[in-house]
Amino acid sequence: MPETPLPELLPCPFCGGIADIKRFLFDGSITAGCVNECEVGPETVEFVTADAAIKAWNTRSDIAEARIAAVTEQRDMLQRTLETRAERELEMLAEVAKENAELRERLSRLEQLEHFLDR
C-alpha cells in the first residue's frame, strides 16, 4: 500500500523560517519544529506519528497567524529594499566606470598633447 504524503509544515511562527520533523532514535518519537537559527527555537512535544507532530505544529492561534503575516511582510519589504539599493548601487558603479573611462581618455589625449609639445 503506497504511503500517504505528509502534510506540508507551516513556517516558524516566530522567525518565518523553515520547519522540519525530527525522529528520536532512542524511542522513535517525532517532533516538529523550527530548523532556522530562531531565537525562540519552538518545537512540538513528542508524538508517535509524523502526521500528529505536523498537525500540532501547523495548529496556530490568531496571534501566531498575525505574527507570521507581519514577519512575512517585513521580510518582503526588506527584500525589496535590498533589491532597490543593489540596483541603485549598480547604476552608480556604472556611472563611475563611465566617468573613469572618460577621464582616462582625456588623460591619454593630454599625454599625447604633452608629448607633441615636448618635441
N, C-alpha and C positions, 0 to 999 in steps of 0.2 A: 504494500500500500504506500503510495507516494506521500512524503511529508508535506504538511500544510506550511506554506511560507509564514514566517513570523511577521507580526505587525511591525511597522516602522516605528523607531523610537523618536520621540519629540526631542528637540534640542534642550539643553540645560535651561531651566527657568531663571537662573541667576546670571550666567555669563553668555548664554546663547550658543555655547559650544556643543560639540558632538557628544552624544551619549552612546554607550555600548553596554552589552551584558557581560557579566563575568561569572565563570563557574569555578567554585572552590573544589580543589582536588580531594581534600580530606573527607568531605561528606557529600559532594555533588550538588550542594545548594547553589542557587543562582541569584545574583543581584543585578540591578540595572543602575547606572549612574553616569555622571559626567566624566569624560576622559580628558577633557581640556585641563589646563592648569588653573582651574577655577578656585578662587579663594575659599568658597563655601564647601566645595567637594561633596555635593549631595549624592546620596546613594540610597536605594531602597533597602528594606530589610531583606533577609534571605528567604527565597521561595524554592519550591520543589521544581517548578517548571519555568522555562523562559517566558512562556505566554503570561504567566501570573506576574512575573517581575516586570515585564514590559507594560502590562495593563496598569500596574501600580505606578510605574514611572510616568506613564502618559496621563495619569489622572491629575488634573490641575485645578486649583481653585481659581476664581475670577481674578484674584490678586496676582497669582502666578502668570496667568494669561496676559494680564495687563503689563506685567514686568517683561515678559517675553516680547510683547509688541513694542514696548519702549526701548528695550535693548536692541531689537532688530532695527527699529527706526534710527536709533543713534548710530548703530554700526553702518547702516546705509548712508546716512548723512556724512559720516566721517570718510567713508569710501569715496563718495562724490567729491568731497573737499580735497582729498588726497589726489584724485584724478585731475581735478581742475588745477591744483597747484603744480602738478607734474607737467601738465600741458603748457601752463604759463612759463615754467622754468625752461622747458624745451624751446619755446618760442624765443625766450630771452637768450638762450645759448645760441640759437640760430642767428639772431641779430648780432651778437657779439662776434661770432665766427665771420659773418659778412663784413662787419666793421674791421676786423683784423685783416681780412683779405684785402680790403680797400686800402688800409694803412700800409700793408706790405707792398702793394702795387705803387703807392705814392713814394714810399721809401726807395723802391727799386728805380723809379724814374729820377728821384733826386740823386741817387748814387750815380746813375748814368750821366746826368747833367754835370755833376761834380767831376766825374771822370773826363768828360768832354772839355770842361773848363780848365782842367789841370794840364791839358796838352800843350 
